[in-house]
């Protein structure tokens, strides 16, 4: 199955509102889909082993979404079969004092995966053109050499940040990092249902914050910020995938398929051994067989 229909177009011909939140095609319902996800998990586990052995590529997976879209559950289910020694998940919260004393990409740059590894960003440097755009007062703490005065940052400021991000991702790709970016596209109605479940289920109370509801007032502002980010940073080398998120089971299958399709397209394989290495392997085999 291919999911190219979820790529935010480079020609900016579509609006974010046109992307479905409840699409489950080609499935008709959830019945029988567990095997599909299990197959994807198994395939990704194999690709991880090849990535590590080959040691030429790194894989960076970025998840962005509105609250309660299912980032944590997607990471949990899609990555359940991979070796934790070769995978690192980073959840980016509010920056520390040290991080604020550096350029905004610094804290993410140092968490990018090494060759052979998989890195997962639960939120990322894109927060600097999302939540910061919706709440520009956050910039007051970034010690920037700019004085926005009473007007706040203008469009040229955000265009500069989009350019920074594109150049950063181009740098990563040029040096062997595969960048996959997923926006888990949940509807406002489904988000409300999930918030209510968090309130009503004692086992999920810890997930709920008063701020979650307060941020819903800015829903339209966030949609605009996301759309602008996608317009300017969905590129040939690192496109944005807008994944329907109202049905978590479908979202997880789609993300799994896209990751595996990308890795398969690279034609990665276990490294070929040299004649000298083959000779040493045969010597080792004979020595082991000759043991008492």
RAJO-V979062 format. One record per run of one state. SS is the DSSP state (@ for helix, = for strand, . for the rest). FROM is the first residue (numbers start at 1). TO is the last residue. If there is no record, write none. Layout:
# RAJO-V979062
ss=SS from=FROM to=TO
ss=SS from=FROM to=TO
This chain:
# RAJO-V979062
ss=. from=1 to=3
ss=@ from=4 to=6
ss== from=7 to=7
ss=. from=8 to=15
ss=@ from=16 to=18
ss=. from=19 to=33
ss=@ from=34 to=54
ss=. from=55 to=57
ss== from=58 to=65
ss=. from=66 to=70
ss=@ from=71 to=78
ss=. from=79 to=83
ss=@ from=84 to=86
ss== from=87 to=91
ss=. from=92 to=96
ss=@ from=97 to=100
ss=. from=101 to=105
ss=@ from=106 to=109
ss=. from=110 to=117
ss== from=118 to=122
ss=. from=123 to=124
ss=@ from=125 to=129
ss=. from=130 to=130
ss=@ from=131 to=134
ss=. from=135 to=135
ss=@ from=136 to=141
ss=. from=142 to=154
ss=@ from=155 to=174
ss=. from=175 to=176
ss== from=177 to=185
ss=. from=186 to=187
ss=@ from=188 to=200
ss=. from=201 to=201
ss=@ from=202 to=207
ss=. from=208 to=209
ss=@ from=210 to=233
ss=. from=234 to=239
ss== from=240 to=244
ss=. from=245 to=247
ss=@ from=248 to=265
ss=. from=266 to=274
ss=@ from=275 to=289
ss=. from=290 to=292
